[in-house]
Amino acid sequence: MGGNFQPRAAKQVVAILGGFSLLLLAAACSGSGHESTAADIAPTHAASKAASADSVPTAASSSATSVTNAPAAAAKKRTWWHPRAVGPNKGPEFQWELDHALNVRSLGDMGNDVANALGRRARNVTVYDLDGIDNPASTVKALHRLHDKVICYIEVGAAGNYYSAADEGIAVTYFAQLKAAGDFGGKVPGYPEYYLNINTKSTFRIIKTMIRQQCFRKGFDAVEPDIDDSYTDANGFRITEAQNIRFDKLLGAYAHRLGLAWGQKNGDNDARFSAALEPTTDFLLDEECNFYDTCGIVTPPYVKAGKLVLNAEYTDDWGSNKAADLAKFCTYDVNHHVDGTLFSTALAGPRNPCR
């Protein structure tokens, strides 16, 4: 999401379509990298009571945020997945499914045994990005049995009333909790949701709880934090880029303490955003950096570090000829170590990887 008006490949799209201490951050986010291979399948999630001692932003004005950091010794060192830019598509075979809960018995949902629009048979998917609330732990376990990695999609900078308490497995929905805390700002244009005041303790606490309950406890390997760059929008809080970076880093440090990889979502407006986040962030997922000609802004720090860069381009913008669409951006992506895949914004199953 960003000021270049990229489509939101997120739960809200589905609804519209139909459905501080730098030392602490460095310590919390450290880990030895490794290549993503078929053998690299063991979840690294381990329950940790120490993870409850977290750094949180204080309630803040629009001009500043105060941060209280817990002692680094309180957090036990964790390991987590470090996705790398390796594979025929300069990354793993990737499936992004947010329209509905993944059906592991559906070839369409799984994205396996298919040829792309150029007639090239893609390898079977090895990384899935799924809605963290719609999908149960049993789905994550089933994918792990297939030696696949699973990314947990959640929203961190806005909230929509898309789920019931039963869906979330809690007494009061996260949406209702955030609303009751007074954390709603401006309405997201075109979508039934509201920006969040990321400078409050309550927003930080509720989003952390969501990560723990929906991503960690279900056994996901990583987190995709949607709307992690809300400073670019008229959010109602005058959030600064520095405040947004701080918020994202603190959430990423918390995810790492749980043994979860942490991603950056979009951030195409300013090269400084990726440069600031990359050292403590494990991968990048961008939407349409080719269509909007922003790949050179958002991807370089991750490419230079050898980290996985996933790029989703959309048939809704490029056109109806999928083969022609792939021909327009795949050469660039492969040559620049970007893992490009063509989807529809419904993210309902069909995928066309570059290779």
C-alpha positions in Angstrom: 0.0 0.0 0.0 1.3 3.4 -0.8 0.8 6.8 -2.2 1.1 5.5 -5.7 -2.4 4.1 -5.4 -1.4 0.5 -5.7 -4.2 -2.0 -5.3 -4.5 -3.5 -1.9 -4.0 -7.3 -2.3 -5.4 -7.8 1.2 -8.5 -9.0 3.0 -10.2 -5.7 2.2 -9.7 -6.3 -1.5 -11.4 -9.7 -1.0 -14.3 -8.0 0.8 -14.7 -5.4 -1.9 -14.5 -8.0 -4.6 -16.9 -10.4 -2.8 -15.8 -11.6 0.2 14.9 2.7 21.8 17.4 1.0 21.8 19.1 0.0 18.5 21.0 -2.6 20.4 17.8 -4.2 21.6 16.4 -4.3 18.0 19.6 -5.7 16.7 19.7 -8.4 19.3 16.1 -9.3 18.9 16.3 -9.4 15.2 19.6 -11.2 14.8 19.9 -14.7 13.3 22.1 -16.7 11.0 20.7 -16.8 7.4 20.3 -20.0 5.5 19.0 -21.0 2.1 15.4 -22.0 1.6 15.3 -25.6 0.5 12.9 -28.5 0.4 14.7 -29.9 3.4 14.3 -26.7 5.4 10.8 -27.6 6.8 11.0 -27.7 10.6 8.9 -25.0 12.2 11.1 -23.0 14.6 8.2 -21.8 16.8 8.8 -22.4 20.5 6.5 -21.0 23.3 8.3 -18.3 25.3 7.1 -16.6 28.5 10.0 -14.3 28.1 8.3 -12.9 25.0 5.7 -11.2 27.1 8.3 -8.6 28.2 8.0 -6.4 25.1 9.0 -3.0 24.1 5.9 -0.8 23.5 5.4 2.7 22.2 3.7 5.1 24.7 0.6 7.0 23.9 2.0 9.8 21.8 1.1 13.0 20.1 1.3 13.3 16.4 4.8 14.8 16.7 6.6 12.2 18.8 6.6 8.7 20.2 8.3 7.6 23.4 9.5 4.0 23.6 10.3 1.9 26.6 12.6 -1.0 26.0 12.7 -4.2 28.0 16.2 -5.6 28.9 17.7 -7.5 26.1 18.5 -10.4 28.4 14.7 -10.9 29.0 14.3 -12.3 25.5 15.8 -15.7 24.8 17.6 -15.9 21.5 15.4 -17.5 18.8 16.0 -18.8 15.3 13.6 -18.3 12.4 13.2 -18.8 8.7 15.4 -16.6 6.5 14.0 -16.8 3.0 16.5 -16.3 0.2 16.4 -15.3 -3.4 17.1 -18.7 -4.8 15.2 -20.8 -7.4 14.3 -20.7 -11.1 12.2 -17.6 -10.5 14.9 -15.9 -8.4 12.9 -17.1 -5.4 10.6 -20.1 -4.4 7.4 -21.0 -6.2 4.9 -18.7 -4.4 1.2 -18.9 -3.9 -0.8 -15.9 -2.5 -4.3 -17.0 -1.5 -6.4 -14.5 0.5 -9.9 -14.9 -1.0 -10.9 -17.9 1.2 -9.4 -20.5 3.4 -6.9 -22.6 1.5 -8.3 -26.0 0.4 -5.2 -28.3 0.4 -7.1 -30.8 -1.8 -7.7 -28.2 -4.5 -5.1 -28.0 -7.3 -6.3 -24.5 -8.0 -5.8 -23.3 -4.5 -2.5 -25.1 -4.1 -1.2 -23.7 -7.4 0.5 -27.0 -8.3 0.8 -29.0 -11.5 -0.1 -26.0 -13.7 1.5 -24.3 -16.7 1.8 -20.5 -16.8 0.4 -18.4 -19.6 3.6 -18.9 -21.6 3.1 -22.7 -21.5 5.9 -23.3 -19.1 5.1 -25.8 -16.4 5.8 -24.2 -13.0 7.3 -26.3 -10.2 5.1 -27.0 -7.3 4.6 -24.2 -4.8 6.9 -24.2 -1.8 5.8 -21.0 -0.1 2.2 -20.1 0.7 1.0 -16.7 1.9 -2.4 -17.1 3.6 -4.9 -15.2 5.7 -3.8 -15.8 9.3 -7.4 -15.8 10.7 -9.2 -17.7 7.9 -6.8 -20.6 8.0 -6.5 -23.0 10.9 -3.5 -24.6 12.4 -4.4 -27.9 10.6 -3.8 -26.2 7.2 -0.4 -25.0 8.3 0.5 -28.5 9.5 -0.7 -30.0 6.3 1.6 -27.7 4.3 4.5 -28.4 6.6 4.0 -32.1 5.9 4.5 -31.2 2.2 7.8 -29.4 3.1 6.3 -26.0 2.4 6.7 -22.7 4.3 3.6 -20.7 5.3 3.4 -16.9 5.7 0.7 -15.4 7.9 -1.2 -12.4 6.4 -2.5 -9.9 8.9 -3.2 -6.1 8.9 -1.1 -3.9 11.2 -1.9 -0.4 10.1 -5.7 -0.6 9.6 -8.6 -2.7 10.7 -11.7 -3.9 9.0 -14.7 -5.7 10.5 -14.2 -8.8 8.4 -14.1 -11.5 11.0 -16.4 -12.7 13.8 -15.1 -13.5 17.3 -15.6 -17.2 16.4 -13.5 -16.8 13.3 -10.7 -15.4 15.5 -11.2 -17.8 18.3 -11.5 -15.1 20.9 -14.2 -13.4 23.0 -14.0 -10.0 21.4 -12.8 -9.3 17.9 -9.6 -7.4 17.3 -11.7 -4.8 15.4 -13.9 -4.3 18.4 -10.9 -4.1 20.8 -9.2 -1.4 18.6 -12.4 0.5 18.2 -13.1 0.5 22.0 -9.6 1.7 22.6 -10.2 4.7 20.5 -7.5 3.8 18.0 -9.5 4.4 14.8 -8.5 7.2 12.6 -9.6 8.1 9.0 -11.5 5.7 6.9 -9.5 3.9 4.3 -10.8 5.3 1.0 -12.9 2.7 -0.9 -12.7 0.1 1.9 -14.8 -0.7 5.0 -11.9 -0.2 7.4 -10.1 2.4 9.4 -6.5 3.4 9.9 -5.0 2.8 13.3 -3.1 5.1 15.6 0.2 3.1 15.6 1.6 5.4 18.3 -0.6 4.1 21.1 0.2 1.3 23.5 -3.3 -0.3 22.9 -2.8 -0.6 19.1 0.7 -2.1 19.7 -0.6 -4.5 22.3 -3.6 -5.7 20.2 -1.5 -6.2 17.1 1.1 -8.2 19.0 -1.7 -10.3 20.5 -3.0 -11.0 16.9 0.5 -12.1 15.8 0.8 -14.4 18.8 -2.7 -15.9 18.6 -3.1 -16.2 14.8 0.4 -16.6 13.5 2.6 -18.1 16.2 0.1 -20.4 17.9 -1.0 -21.8 14.5 2.6 -22.6 13.6 3.1 -20.2 10.7 6.7 -19.5 9.6 6.5 -15.8 8.9 4.3 -12.7 9.0 3.2 -10.5 6.1 2.2 -7.1 7.8 -0.2 -5.4 5.5 -0.5 -1.6 5.6 2.8 -1.2 7.3 3.4 2.1 5.6 0.3 4.1 6.6 2.3 7.2 7.1 1.9 7.8 3.3 -1.9 8.1 3.7 -4.3 10.6 5.2 -4.7 8.4 8.2 -5.9 11.1 10.6 -2.9 11.0 13.0 -0.1 12.8 11.2 2.0 9.7 11.5 5.6 10.3 10.4 7.8 7.9 8.5 10.1 7.6 11.5 7.2 6.6 13.7 6.1 4.1 11.1 9.6 2.6 10.9 9.8 2.4 14.7 6.4 0.6 14.9 7.3 -1.9 12.2 10.7 -2.7 13.8 9.2 -3.2 17.2 6.6 -5.6 15.8 9.3 -7.4 13.8 11.4 -7.8 16.9 8.4 -9.3 18.7 7.8 -11.7 15.8 11.5 -12.8 15.9 11.2 -13.5 19.6 8.4 -15.9 18.8 10.5 -17.5 16.1 8.7 -15.9 13.1 10.2 -14.3 10.1 9.0 -10.8 9.5 8.4 -9.1 6.2 8.0 -5.6 4.7 4.9 -5.0 2.7 5.2 -2.4 -0.1 6.7 0.9 0.9 7.3 2.2 -2.7 7.1 5.9 -1.9 10.5 6.4 -0.4 13.7 4.5 -0.8 14.6 5.4 2.8 11.8 3.2 4.1 13.2 -0.1 2.7 16.7 1.0 3.6 15.7 1.5 7.2 13.7 -1.7 7.6 15.8 -4.2 5.6 18.5 -4.8 8.3 16.0 -6.2 10.7 13.4 -7.6 8.2 13.6 -10.9 6.5 11.8 -10.5 3.1 9.9 -8.0 1.0 6.5 -8.5 -0.6 5.6 -5.7 -3.0 2.6 -5.1 -5.2 3.0 -4.0 -8.9 6.4 -2.4 -8.6 6.7 -3.0 -12.4 3.4 -1.6 -13.3 4.1 1.6 -11.2 7.8 1.6 -12.1 8.9 1.6 -8.4 11.0 -1.6 -8.3 14.1 0.6 -8.2 12.8 2.4 -5.1 11.7 -0.5 -2.9 13.7 -3.6 -3.8 17.4 -2.7 -3.9 18.3 -3.1 -0.1 16.7 -6.6 -0.1 18.3 -7.6 -3.4 21.7 -6.5 -2.2 21.3 -8.5 1.0 20.3 -11.6 -1.0 16.9 -11.7 0.7 13.7 -12.9 -0.9 11.8 -10.2 -2.9 8.3 -11.3 -3.9 6.4 -9.1 -6.4 2.7 -9.5 -7.3 1.6 -8.0 -10.6 -2.1 -7.9 -11.4 -4.1 -8.9 -14.5 -6.7 -6.3 -13.5 -4.1 -3.5 -14.4 -1.9 -5.1 -17.1 -4.8 -6.5 -19.2 -6.5 -9.7 -20.2 -3.6 -11.3 -22.2 -1.6 -13.0 -19.5 1.1 -14.1 -21.8 1.6 -10.6 -23.0 1.5 -9.4 -19.4 4.3 -11.8 -18.3 6.4 -10.7 -21.3 6.2 -7.1 -20.1 7.8 -7.6 -16.6 9.3 -11.0 -16.2 12.6 -10.3 -17.9 13.2 -7.4 -15.6 12.2 -9.3 -12.5 14.4 -12.3 -13.2 17.4 -10.2 -14.2 17.0 -8.1 -11.0 16.5 -11.0 -8.6 12.8 -10.3 -8.0 10.4 -13.2 -7.7 7.5 -12.0 -9.9 4.1 -13.7 -10.2 1.0 -12.5 -12.1 -2.3 -12.8 -10.1 -5.8 -11.3 -10.2 -6.5 -9.0 -7.3 -9.0 -11.5 -6.0 -6.1 -13.7 -4.9 -8.4 -16.7 -5.2 -6.1 -19.3 -6.6 -4.9 -18.8 -10.2 -1.2 -17.8 -10.4 1.2 -17.2 -13.3 4.8 -17.3 -12.2 7.4 -15.8 -14.5 9.2 -19.2 -14.7 
